[in-house]
Amino acid sequence: MTDIASLRPALAVAIAAVAVVPILASGRRPNVREGWTVIAAASAFALVASMLPAAIDGTTYVSSLGTLVAGVELSLQADPLGLLFATVASLLWLITSFYSIGYMRGLSEHAQTRYFAAFAASVAAALGVAFASNLVTLFVFYELLTVATYPLVTHDETAEARAAGRKYLAYTFGGGVAVLAGTVMVATMTGTTAFTAGGIAGLAGADPLLARAAFVLLIGGFGVKAALMPLHSWLPDAMVAPTPVSGLLHAVAVVKSGVFGIARVVLDVYGVDLTGSLGMGLPLAVVAAATLTIASIIALRQDNLKRRLAYSTVSQLSYIVLGIAVLDPQSIVGGLLHIPAHAFMKLTLFFTAGAIHVETHTDDISEMAGIGKRMPLTMLAFGVAAAGMAGIPLVAGFVSKWYLLIGSVSAGESIFAVVLLVSGVLNIAYFWPVFYQAFFESEDAADAKPLIEFSLGGEERSIRPAASAPEPDPVTDGSGTPSDRRFDGGHDVEDAPHGDDDDTPGDAPHGGHESHHGGPPADGWDRRGWRGGESTWFMLGPILAAMTGAVVLGVIPRTAVFLRLVEVIVAAATGVGV
């Protein structure tokens, strides 16, 4: 590997961070504000993408930011592993920026300026995590990510949102303390915290007991944001946040920073060989296998779509951890490739949940029978992403899970291959009913199966409201005409009350996130065609873009760069070409 001094890693972080200023300054001009958001996202992605060709060929870009504490430099490096995470975060920030415009205007949300500013700050911190060249720098940006995302988690300013925010801070700051303690121990034992492909050499000669203790602290600290059980409960509670924030938490930045940290510890701090000789790989793999199985079972109990997706994330993140913990080159490829694969698929799923909420005020699966007539393209995208999550071919999830299965068998850990197959079946069990109800059940005879809190065989009941019940708030008719309660994403809204002022009472629910349930109107869903009339293109476009990314990564993963990048990472970490 060749190190080249360059400002590019620092500039990528700076672009996202500096964007906060013009976003805040243009709060009363929403079109300008959102223009700054898109420009910053596009610029950050272009800069990150410009480093990919050289990184694949063995070049690492290094930016020194000065000495943080004695003997520890605050520095950034764009190596292949960092670029894997940074490419995912920057690309999906761009996609999510367009979706956020449609979502936030569609619900006439309050504090939109604060939202976009906090989003940019969160991505800046995530890019800092990606490009950190040592454990101390990683810790700094890891904590900044918690601070930046807190306003997003508590965006609604309700009692429920504040409680979720407090829980989020308690868990993530607690994880940060563990990371700091582990970092101090590594620095004490080796005299350095710099990431090194194959692991820090000094750790091999350290006291095995102390080395194991530092490993547990680091993995436990990063495991909080990775939502490893029993450290996961903050994540489902955080679903009170707006849906684009859920996408940020699950696909773009927060939970990915957790699994990324675990990957750094195993591959670039301890190394594959030392992790195995210390006996730490198997316990980590067991925790991951238990998490992905239990979380899938819990997902079956969730009627709220976002909470079902949240527990799905808890499960899917453990695929990444499991692949790394098995310590086989093929399994590591599968684990790392699942970072972008899961990101594209899960972002698609959350985007569909948000579009359904904006257009129909419907959040519960039991109220979505026949909704495929109302939102055919949206639900088709949901079906494609769900198929990928279950490991069905031609979608990204199949490729990553194939490597995971092969690696588990190759390492002699066939039990984990069985766990992966069982989890795939559970994925089908909790995703298929959503797709089936949407396209193949009628509104007046919907069944609550297969939610396991209901009786076996489901509960036959009509979910159609009584004829006398008030109609849901009007929504767009798909023709581009704004309704009474929302903005059309393509119109200038500067003269309309868009909720940017922060004088809205804090205890009032803003935007109605997950607090108001809809379901089909009394006369059933109106039928929409396949030409995008179901929502604004500010939402539908990003949904289809994220779905397309999942398919491209599933069909041509090497051409899509991510697989080539992962192969370079694994070869450097293990010395084995894949």
SETI-823217 format. One record per residue (C-alpha): x, y, z; residue in one letter. Coordinates in nm, 3 decimals, m for minus. Last residue first. Layout:
<atoms>
> X/Y/Z/A
...
</atoms>
This chain:
<atoms>
> m1.045/m1.402/m0.290/V
> m0.672/m1.338/m0.235/G
> m0.533/m1.440/0.101/V
> m0.300/m1.215/0.301/G
> m0.571/m1.186/0.562/T
> m0.618/m0.812/0.613/A
> m0.472/m0.690/0.282/A
> m0.657/m0.956/0.079/A
> m0.978/m0.883/0.268/V
> m0.967/m0.510/0.196/I
> m0.880/m0.557/m0.173/V
> m1.165/m0.808/m0.213/E
> m1.403/m0.562/m0.047/V
> m1.315/m0.289/m0.294/L
> m1.366/m0.520/m0.590/R
> m1.704/m0.623/m0.444/L
> m1.811/m0.259/m0.400/F
> m1.706/m0.141/m0.746/V
> m2.047/m0.183/m0.919/A
> m1.863/m0.386/m1.183/T
> m1.780/m0.637/m0.908/R
> m2.136/m0.657/m0.777/P
> m2.298/m0.700/m1.120/I
> m2.640/m0.859/m1.055/V
> m2.698/m0.809/m0.682/G
> m2.520/m0.475/m0.660/L
> m2.723/m0.357/m0.959/V
> m3.046/m0.481/m0.795/V
> m2.981/m0.305/m0.463/A
> m2.880/0.015/m0.644/G
> m3.200/0.000/m0.848/T
> m3.405/m0.024/m0.527/M
> m3.227/0.284/m0.389/A
> m3.300/0.475/m0.712/A
> m3.663/0.358/m0.721/L
> m3.726/0.484/m0.368/I
> m3.527/0.801/m0.441/P
> m3.756/0.879/m0.739/G
> m4.078/0.796/m0.551/L
> m4.010/1.047/m0.276/M
> m3.919/1.364/m0.466/F
> m4.126/1.216/m0.747/W
> m4.438/1.305/m0.551/T
> m4.664/1.019/m0.453/S
> m4.894/0.756/m0.613/E
> m4.904/0.911/m0.958/G
> m4.579/0.745/m1.062/G
> m4.678/0.600/m1.397/R
> m4.784/0.252/m1.291/W
> m5.153/0.333/m1.246/G
> m5.339/0.426/m0.932/R
> m5.649/0.252/m0.800/R
> m5.834/0.421/m0.515/D
> m5.813/0.228/m0.193/W
> m6.139/0.107/m0.044/G
> m6.482/0.274/m0.020/D
> m6.454/0.341/0.351/A
> m6.099/0.471/0.322/P
> m5.812/0.228/0.359/P
> m5.590/0.243/0.666/G
> m5.499/0.551/0.861/G
> m5.312/0.550/1.186/H
> m5.216/0.871/1.360/H
> m4.923/0.876/1.599/S
> m4.661/0.724/1.370/E
> m4.536/1.065/1.279/H
> m4.813/1.325/1.297/G
> m4.624/1.609/1.142/G
> m4.545/1.764/1.474/H
> m4.699/1.623/1.792/P
> m4.751/1.907/2.038/A
> m4.532/1.908/2.345/D
> m4.273/2.140/2.201/G
> m4.509/2.421/2.118/P
> m4.420/2.551/1.771/T
> m4.189/2.849/1.799/D
> m3.907/2.689/1.604/D
> m3.986/2.845/1.272/D
> m3.934/2.618/0.974/D
> m4.295/2.501/0.961/G
> m4.356/2.544/0.594/H
> m4.611/2.823/0.608/P
> m4.629/2.915/0.240/A
> m4.449/3.204/0.073/D
> m4.129/3.013/0.018/E
> m4.309/2.705/m0.101/V
> m4.202/2.698/m0.463/D
> m4.355/2.397/m0.629/H
> m4.210/2.060/m0.731/G
> m4.253/1.873/m0.407/G
> m4.621/1.951/m0.385/D
> m4.684/2.079/m0.041/F
> m4.907/1.915/0.212/R
> m5.222/1.946/0.419/R
> m5.470/2.120/0.195/D
> m5.361/1.925/m0.107/S
> m5.108/2.025/m0.370/P
> m5.198/1.955/m0.730/T
> m4.928/1.750/m0.901/G
> m5.166/1.506/m1.064/S
> m5.110/1.231/m0.811/G
> m5.433/1.298/m0.632/D
> m5.250/1.446/m0.340/T
> m5.376/1.362/0.001/V
> m5.689/1.458/0.189/P
> m5.695/1.395/0.561/D
> m5.850/1.061/0.634/P
> m6.227/1.030/0.590/E
> m6.442/1.050/0.895/P
> m6.612/0.730/1.005/A
> m6.974/0.697/0.902/S
> m6.903/0.418/0.659/A
> m6.729/0.219/0.929/A
> m6.358/0.170/0.884/P
> m6.233/m0.115/0.666/R
> m6.004/m0.341/0.867/I
> m6.239/m0.635/0.843/S
> m6.160/m0.926/1.064/R
> m6.034/m1.279/1.034/E
> m5.768/m1.335/1.296/E
> m5.464/m1.531/1.197/G
> m5.413/m1.900/1.144/G
> m5.278/m1.947/1.492/L
> m5.408/m1.678/1.723/S
> m5.249/m1.337/1.718/F
> m4.926/m1.245/1.897/E
> m4.744/m1.430/1.623/I
> m4.817/m1.184/1.348/L
> m4.873/m1.417/1.051/P
> m5.148/m1.333/0.989/K
> m5.373/m1.031/1.056/A
> m5.627/m1.120/0.790/D
> m5.786/m0.880/0.551/A
> m6.139/m0.933/0.433/A
> m6.271/m0.585/0.356/D
> m5.951/m0.432/0.216/E
> m5.885/m0.705/m0.031/S
> m5.579/m0.926/m0.021/E
> m5.338/m1.005/m0.305/F
> m5.133/m0.694/m0.376/F
> m5.060/m0.517/m0.047/A
> m5.147/m0.809/0.176/Q
> m4.898/m1.031/m0.005/Y
> m4.618/m0.771/0.009/F
> m4.659/m0.717/0.383/V
> m4.713/m1.088/0.449/P
> m4.389/m1.171/0.261/W
> m4.162/m0.961/0.484/F
> m4.198/m1.131/0.823/Y
> m4.193/m1.494/0.711/A
> m3.949/m1.436/0.426/I
> m3.695/m1.297/0.670/N
> m3.762/m1.594/0.900/L
> m3.669/m1.829/0.615/V
> m3.347/m1.636/0.559/G
> m3.275/m1.657/0.932/S
> m3.300/m2.034/0.915/V
> m3.048/m2.037/0.629/L
> m2.805/m1.811/0.817/L
> m2.837/m2.021/1.132/V
> m2.761/m2.335/0.932/V
> m2.451/m2.169/0.787/A
> m2.355/m2.077/1.144/F
> m2.374/m2.441/1.245/I
> m2.147/m2.524/0.952/S
> m1.852/m2.364/1.129/E
> m1.573/m2.559/0.960/G
> m1.416/m2.239/0.824/A
> m1.508/m2.336/0.467/S
> m1.870/m2.397/0.573/V
> m1.897/m2.050/0.729/S
> m1.717/m1.889/0.435/G
> m1.946/m2.045/0.176/I
> m2.257/m1.935/0.368/L
> m2.129/m1.580/0.421/L
> m2.017/m1.553/0.058/Y
> m2.367/m1.651/m0.055/W
> m2.516/m1.409/0.198/K
> m2.333/m1.118/0.037/S
> m2.443/m1.216/m0.313/V
> m2.806/m1.290/m0.224/F
> m2.855/m0.966/m0.033/G
> m2.775/m0.757/m0.338/A
> m3.075/m0.866/m0.546/V
> m3.062/m1.100/m0.843/L
> m3.102/m1.407/m0.624/P
> m3.324/m1.428/m0.309/I
> m3.131/m1.369/0.012/G
> m3.424/m1.279/0.240/A
> m3.311/m0.916/0.249/M
> m3.297/m0.923/m0.129/G
> m3.656/m1.036/m0.153/A
> m3.755/m0.756/0.085/A
> m3.583/m0.502/m0.142/A
> m3.772/m0.628/m0.448/V
> m4.105/m0.644/m0.262/G
> m4.070/m0.292/m0.123/F
> m3.990/m0.162/m0.471/A
> m4.310/m0.327/m0.592/L
> m4.492/m0.164/m0.301/M
> m4.380/0.182/m0.408/T
> m4.452/0.116/m0.774/L
> m4.806/m0.004/m0.700/P
> m4.913/0.263/m0.448/M
> m5.295/0.276/m0.437/R
> m5.362/m0.068/m0.584/K
> m5.072/m0.207/m0.379/G
> m5.257/m0.082/m0.072/I
> m5.487/m0.384/m0.096/G
> m5.442/m0.483/0.267/A
> m5.226/m0.222/0.438/M
> m5.415/m0.183/0.768/E
> m5.272/m0.495/0.935/S
> m4.925/m0.374/0.840/I
> m4.961/m0.069/1.062/D
> m4.832/0.276/0.959/D
> m5.105/0.427/0.741/T
> m5.132/0.804/0.716/H
> m5.218/0.751/0.346/T
> m4.976/0.961/0.139/E
> m4.719/1.061/0.398/V
> m4.728/0.730/0.585/H
> m4.708/0.517/0.274/I
> m4.418/0.727/0.147/A
> m4.238/0.682/0.480/G
> m4.279/0.304/0.479/A
> m4.157/0.293/0.119/T
> m3.849/0.497/0.210/F
> m3.780/0.264/0.499/F
> m3.780/m0.038/0.271/L
> m3.564/0.124/0.003/T
> m3.314/0.240/0.266/L
> m3.303/m0.117/0.396/K
> m3.215/m0.259/0.057/M
> m2.951/m0.003/m0.037/F
> m2.782/m0.010/0.304/A
> m2.807/m0.388/0.343/H
> m2.609/m0.442/0.025/A
> m2.362/m0.164/0.105/P
> m2.266/m0.320/0.442/I
> m2.340/m0.678/0.327/H
> m2.023/m0.668/0.117/L
> m1.823/m0.643/0.441/L
> m1.983/m0.953/0.591/G
> m1.971/m1.156/0.271/G
> m1.605/m1.074/0.207/V
> m1.532/m1.159/0.572/I
> m1.708/m1.493/0.522/S
> m1.490/m1.569/0.220/Q
> m1.166/m1.476/0.402/P
> m1.260/m1.690/0.706/D
> m1.255/m1.509/1.039/L
> m1.600/m1.634/1.154/V
> m1.622/m1.301/1.342/A
> m1.622/m1.087/1.025/I
> m1.910/m1.277/0.866/G
> m2.100/m1.283/1.196/L
> m2.063/m0.907/1.242/V
> m2.204/m0.836/0.896/I
> m2.490/m1.084/0.936/Y
> m2.546/m0.926/1.276/S
> m2.642/m0.604/1.104/L
> m2.926/m0.793/0.935/Q
> m3.091/m0.900/1.260/S
> m3.092/m0.560/1.430/V
> m3.202/m0.416/1.095/T
> m3.498/m0.655/1.079/S
> m3.587/m0.541/1.428/Y
> m3.608/m0.187/1.295/A
> m3.802/m0.293/0.985/L
> m4.070/m0.449/1.205/R
> m4.069/m0.130/1.412/R
> m4.118/0.075/1.096/K
> m4.407/m0.144/0.978/L
> m4.605/m0.133/1.301/N
> m4.756/m0.479/1.342/D
> m4.447/m0.617/1.511/Q
> m4.449/m0.971/1.649/R
> m4.273/m1.130/1.352/L
> m3.985/m0.885/1.404/A
> m3.927/m1.049/1.743/I
> m3.845/m1.375/1.566/I
> m3.602/m1.201/1.333/S
> m3.438/m1.029/1.630/A
> m3.389/m1.364/1.801/I
> m3.214/m1.521/1.501/T
> m2.986/m1.232/1.403/L
> m2.894/m1.166/1.764/T
> m2.813/m1.528/1.849/A
> m2.587/m1.559/1.545/A
> m2.411/m1.231/1.629/A
> m2.353/m1.332/1.992/V
> m2.222/m1.672/1.876/V
> m1.990/m1.510/1.621/A
> m1.847/m1.280/1.888/L
> m1.785/m1.580/2.116/P
> m1.616/m1.764/1.826/L
> m1.384/m1.483/1.716/G
> m1.243/m1.402/2.059/M
> m1.030/m1.713/2.112/G
> m0.709/m1.514/2.160/L
> m0.555/m1.713/1.873/S
> m0.847/m1.625/1.646/G
> m0.838/m1.251/1.713/T
> m0.459/m1.267/1.675/L
> m0.483/m1.425/1.328/D
> m0.760/m1.199/1.195/V
> m0.595/m0.875/1.301/G
> m0.614/m0.710/1.641/Y
> m0.630/m0.346/1.537/V
> m0.688/m0.347/1.160/D
> m0.913/m0.646/1.084/L
> m1.097/m0.722/1.409/V
> m1.103/m0.369/1.552/V
> m1.171/m0.198/1.220/R
> m1.455/m0.439/1.138/A
> m1.612/m0.376/1.478/I
> m1.591/m0.001/1.414/G
> m1.758/m0.048/1.076/F
> m2.034/m0.250/1.244/V
> m2.101/0.046/1.475/G
> m2.060/0.316/1.212/S
> m2.315/0.124/1.002/K
> m2.562/0.157/1.288/V
> m2.530/0.535/1.275/V
> m2.455/0.641/0.920/A
> m2.645/0.557/0.604/V
> m2.865/0.251/0.633/A
> m3.030/0.213/0.971/H
> m2.994/0.545/1.151/L
> m3.004/0.755/0.834/L
> m3.304/0.563/0.699/G
> m3.478/0.610/1.032/S
> m3.397/0.978/0.998/V
> m3.566/0.976/0.658/P
> m3.867/0.817/0.835/T
> m3.915/1.094/1.090/P
> m3.815/0.990/1.445/A
> m4.041/0.770/1.661/V
> m3.835/0.482/1.519/M
> m3.576/0.560/1.789/A
> m3.750/0.311/2.018/D
> m3.662/0.028/1.780/P
> m3.293/0.133/1.796/L
> m3.253/0.198/2.168/W
> m3.328/m0.168/2.247/S
> m3.015/m0.304/2.082/H
> m2.751/m0.356/2.353/L
> m2.872/m0.707/2.448/P
> m2.825/m0.791/2.165/M
> m2.598/m0.633/1.907/L
> m2.738/m0.301/1.789/A
> m2.430/m0.203/1.581/A
> m2.448/0.131/1.766/K
> m2.410/m0.052/2.095/V
> m2.172/m0.310/1.947/G
> m1.911/m0.039/1.895/F
> m1.869/m0.011/2.269/G
> m1.901/m0.385/2.328/G
> m1.647/m0.462/2.055/I
> m1.401/m0.211/2.200/L
> m1.450/m0.320/2.560/L
> m1.436/m0.691/2.476/V
> m1.116/m0.645/2.273/F
> m0.955/m0.443/2.553/A
> m1.032/m0.724/2.800/A
> m0.896/m0.987/2.561/R
> m0.569/m0.795/2.520/A
> m0.545/m0.753/2.898/L
> m0.584/m1.127/2.950/L
> m0.344/m1.209/2.665/P
> m0.068/m0.986/2.812/D
> 0.080/m0.812/2.510/A
> 0.323/m0.967/2.261/G
> 0.070/m1.006/1.978/A
> m0.068/m0.660/2.054/L
> 0.256/m0.495/1.947/G
> 0.206/m0.584/1.579/A
> m0.111/m0.379/1.537/I
> m0.341/m0.580/1.309/G
> m0.343/m0.736/0.961/G
> m0.377/m0.400/0.786/A
> m0.263/m0.143/1.041/T
> m0.487/0.111/1.213/F
> m0.294/0.349/1.437/A
> m0.359/0.318/1.812/T
> 0.004/0.324/1.922/T
> 0.226/0.259/2.223/G
> 0.137/m0.110/2.216/T
> m0.001/m0.209/2.558/M
> m0.084/0.140/2.683/T
> m0.236/0.249/2.350/A
> m0.448/m0.067/2.338/V
> m0.566/m0.009/2.696/M
> m0.650/0.355/2.628/V
> m0.851/0.253/2.319/T
> m1.046/m0.006/2.517/G
> m1.140/0.255/2.777/A
> m1.240/0.502/2.506/L
> m1.455/0.244/2.328/V
> m1.627/0.153/2.657/A
> m1.698/0.520/2.728/V
> m1.841/0.556/2.376/G
> m2.076/0.265/2.435/G
> m2.212/0.444/2.741/G
> m2.248/0.754/2.525/F
> m2.446/0.543/2.277/T
> m2.676/0.376/2.530/Y
> m2.753/0.677/2.746/A
> m2.782/0.910/2.448/L
> m3.029/0.685/2.266/Y
> m3.232/0.632/2.583/K
> m3.255/1.007/2.634/R
> m3.357/1.054/2.272/G
> m3.626/0.786/2.291/A
> m3.768/0.956/2.600/A
> m3.762/1.291/2.420/R
> m3.942/1.141/2.120/A
> m4.211/0.984/2.340/E
> m4.263/1.311/2.527/A
> m4.302/1.487/2.194/T
> m4.034/1.705/2.036/E
> m4.093/1.548/1.693/D
> m3.724/1.585/1.607/H
> m3.595/1.388/1.905/T
> m3.404/1.132/1.694/V
> m3.292/1.406/1.456/L
> m3.173/1.637/1.732/P
> m2.966/1.344/1.874/Y
> m2.797/1.265/1.541/T
> m2.524/1.528/1.569/A
> m2.433/1.445/1.931/V
> m2.406/1.072/1.862/T
> m2.201/1.132/1.547/L
> m1.967/1.359/1.745/L
> m1.901/1.064/1.976/E
> m1.795/0.837/1.690/Y
> m1.598/1.127/1.539/F
> m1.378/1.154/1.846/V
> m1.356/0.775/1.898/F
> m1.239/0.721/1.540/L
> m0.969/0.982/1.585/T
> m0.852/0.800/1.898/V
> m0.871/0.457/1.734/L
> m0.651/0.550/1.442/N
> m0.669/0.658/1.078/S
> m1.026/0.789/1.088/A
> m1.169/0.807/0.734/F
> m1.496/0.623/0.790/A
> m1.560/0.775/1.133/V
> m1.498/1.122/0.990/G
> m1.737/1.040/0.707/L
> m1.998/0.951/0.970/A
> m1.932/1.279/1.152/A
> m1.987/1.477/0.832/A
> m2.299/1.270/0.762/V
> m2.440/1.364/1.101/S
> m2.359/1.733/1.051/A
> m2.544/1.730/0.718/A
> m2.848/1.568/0.881/F
> m2.836/1.813/1.169/A
> m2.850/2.104/0.922/A
> m3.134/1.945/0.724/F
> m3.342/1.888/1.039/Y
> m3.269/2.226/1.191/R
> m3.392/2.390/0.873/T
> m3.701/2.171/0.868/Q
> m3.803/2.282/1.214/A
> m4.173/2.193/1.169/H
> m4.297/1.944/0.914/E
> m4.558/2.025/0.651/S
> m4.609/1.648/0.614/L
> m4.539/1.641/0.241/G
> m4.280/1.913/0.281/R
> m4.072/1.695/0.513/M
> m4.120/1.382/0.304/Y
> m4.064/1.531/m0.041/G
> m3.753/1.724/0.061/I
> m3.626/1.432/0.268/S
> m3.641/1.204/m0.036/Y
> m3.415/1.438/m0.232/F
> m3.162/1.448/0.052/S
> m3.190/1.071/0.104/T
> m3.045/1.002/m0.241/I
> m2.749/1.234/m0.183/L
> m2.692/1.100/0.168/W
> m2.707/0.751/0.018/L
> m2.408/0.825/m0.201/L
> m2.208/0.987/0.080/S
> m2.270/0.713/0.337/A
> m2.214/0.418/0.102/V
> m1.898/0.567/m0.046/T
> m1.768/0.656/0.301/A
> m1.821/0.302/0.434/F
> m1.630/0.131/0.154/L
> m1.385/0.422/0.139/L
> m1.278/0.356/0.497/G
> m1.213/m0.010/0.421/L
> m1.019/0.073/0.103/P
> m0.800/0.340/0.269/D
> m0.893/0.708/0.279/A
> m0.695/0.826/0.579/Q
> m0.773/1.091/0.838/L
> m0.556/1.227/1.114/S
> m0.570/1.351/1.469/L
> m0.224/1.248/1.583/E
> m0.166/1.076/1.914/V
> 0.171/1.091/2.092/G
> 0.066/1.362/2.331/A
> m0.292/1.458/2.258/V
> m0.466/1.579/1.942/L
> m0.160/1.644/1.727/T
> m0.238/1.794/1.386/G
> m0.502/1.742/1.118/L
> m0.300/1.510/0.895/S
> m0.476/1.399/0.577/S
> m0.376/1.064/0.422/V
> m0.483/0.917/0.087/Y
> m0.414/0.544/0.062/T
> m0.309/0.390/m0.271/T
> m0.332/0.016/m0.340/G
> m0.488/m0.008/m0.685/D
> m0.841/m0.024/m0.543/I
> m0.762/0.292/m0.346/A
> m0.646/0.470/m0.663/A
> m0.974/0.400/m0.841/P
> m1.189/0.489/m0.536/L
> m1.052/0.833/m0.448/M
> m1.264/1.029/m0.698/S
> m1.576/0.858/m0.558/A
> m1.522/1.028/m0.221/V
> m1.492/1.369/m0.386/L
> m1.797/1.314/m0.605/A
> m1.998/1.193/m0.304/F
> m1.906/1.498/m0.099/A
> m1.991/1.732/m0.386/S
> m2.329/1.568/m0.451/A
> m2.423/1.584/m0.082/A
> m2.310/1.945/m0.049/A
> m2.498/2.053/m0.362/I
> m2.813/1.867/m0.251/V
> m2.812/2.027/0.093/T
> m2.735/2.373/m0.044/W
> m3.031/2.342/m0.280/G
> m3.243/2.239/0.016/E
> m3.171/2.566/0.184/R
> m3.222/2.764/m0.136/V
> m3.563/2.605/m0.193/N
> m3.652/2.651/0.171/P
> m3.579/3.024/0.184/R
> m3.643/3.120/0.545/R
> m3.377/2.875/0.673/G
> m3.114/3.007/0.435/S
> m2.852/3.081/0.702/A
> m2.896/2.741/0.868/L
> m2.831/2.557/0.541/I
> m2.548/2.797/0.457/P
> m2.373/2.706/0.786/V
> m2.444/2.332/0.802/V
> m2.277/2.285/0.463/A
> m1.943/2.341/0.640/V
> m1.966/1.999/0.804/A
> m2.059/1.806/0.488/A
> m1.789/1.974/0.282/I
> m1.537/1.946/0.567/A
> m1.562/1.567/0.589/V
> m1.494/1.526/0.217/A
> m1.226/1.795/0.238/L
> m1.041/1.607/0.512/A
> m1.033/1.287/0.304/P
> m0.923/1.485/m0.006/R
> m0.649/1.695/0.151/L
> m0.379/1.459/0.035/S
> m0.055/1.310/0.158/A
> m0.001/0.984/m0.029/I
> 0.044/0.646/0.142/D
> 0.123/0.350/m0.084/T
> 0.000/0.000/0.000/M
</atoms>
